Amino acid sequence: MDKFLKSLYTQRSPKTYGEVSALFESNYQKILNLIPTLKDITHNSVIRHDNEQDLYLLVEDKTPYTAIFILTHKLGSINRPDIKFKVYFDAELLEVLSVCNEATLNSTHPYLAQCNDMNIQWELNIFIEKWIEYCLDKYKGLTWHTQ
């Protein structure tokens, strides 16, 4: 298994700035599909769902051109997946800053040293892409309420 994991990381060519930037743009459009009023949100908000976990959007910082949010579920005293991301409204980009308060998805990954910054950004932003798609499936069209 160890050889297999290593081969996955060594056979892929490193991600380019263009590939990562395109993912930032795509994720910005997806988050607007999930939260159409994102530009106007200034307070923590929640979608209440009868059959799923409530979905929380926490506002950490907001300026006219950027904002830092956390998208998460609250499971008792634990927030998961606790994805912190920065939105650049003027450039129409979304960049993941951390997942579960970690700089990477798996800080003990055996081959993390082989990953460059673009690969780490790619991994984090692929994670939010998949999670936004999951949230769109479960919560799209539901109303966000100020907390």
Secondary structure by P-SEA (a helix, b strand, c coil): caaaaaaaaaacccccaaaaaaaaaaaaaaaaaacccccccccbbbbbbccccbbbbbbccccccbbbbbbbcccccccccccccccccccbbbbbccccccccccccccccccccaaaaaaaaaaaaaaaaaaaaacccccccccc
